[in-house]
Amino acid sequence: MIDIVIVQPIATSSGLSTQVVRTFESKMMPQVGHKIRDRSFGHDVDRAIEDVVIDYVADECYAYLPVITLEGADKEGLRDYAREYERHGWEWPRQI
């Protein structure tokens, strides 16, 4: 078993950014192109993995999803968007 950390980067069109993560324990190793489905994305919405990084020492695998860009959002808008992910069980490790 390995910890799979799904990473969802979120940015604003003005250059602010953060990320939310969700960790699962799995025997299956994700690969680029695999699709992830989560309630926080919306009903029946899938997002494809863009990059995978394996940390064998930490026994973790990071699966990066495409950046979500919030057009016209300010810092508070970015915070609100990340908090919505938290309501669906994601973690926000580096809050802004």
N, C-alpha and C positions, 0 to 999 in steps of 0.2 A: 504494500500500500504506500502511496505517496500523496502528499498534500498538493492539490491543484488549486492555485490561486488565480481566479478570474479577475483581470484588471480592466476596468472601464475608465479610460481617460475622458475628462470633460473639460472643455475650454470655452472661452468667450471669444467673439470676433475681435475684441480689443486686446487680447493676449493674456488674460488671466486663465489659470488652469489649476486643476486638481484631479484626483482620481478616487474612485471607490473600488473596493475589492470584496470578493466573496470566496471563501475557502471551502473546498470539498475534499474528502478523502476518497481516493479511487485507485483501482488497479489499472485503469485505462489511461494511457498517455494521450493528451490532446495533440492535435496537429494543425498546422496552418490550413485553413479552409473548412475545418470542422465548424459546425454551427452550434451556437448556444441559444437555448430558449429560457427565458426567465420572465416572471410576472411583471417585473419592473420595466421591461421593454415595451409592454403592451400585449394585448391579446393576440396570440399566434404570431408574434414577431420574433424572428431569429436574427442573430448577429454572428457573422463569420469571424473566426479567430485569424488575426493578421500576423501574429508573431508568437513564438513559443521559446521560453528560456528555462533551462533545467539547471537547478542548483543541487548537485548530487550530495554535497556536504550537508546541506540543510534538509535534504530529502523533500525538496519542494519543486514544483513546476509552475511557472507563470505563463498564463495564456492571456495575451493582450488583444482586446477588442478594438475596433476602429474608434478614433476620437469622435466624440459628439461635440459639435460646435454650436453654441447658443448665440445666435445672431442678436446683436443689440443688448445683450444682458450685461448687467453690472455685477459687482461683487456679491451683492445680496441675492440677485437672481441665480448666480452660480451656487451659492450656499443653499438656496431653496431647492434647486435641482438635485444636489447631492443628498440633501435631507430626505427627499422623496425615495431615493435608493435605500437609505437607512430604514425607512418605514417598511421596506420589503426584505429586510434581513441582511443587507450589505453593510460593510464597515467603511468608515471614512477616516482612515488613519492619519492623514495630514490635513486637518481642517484649515480653512483660510479665514 
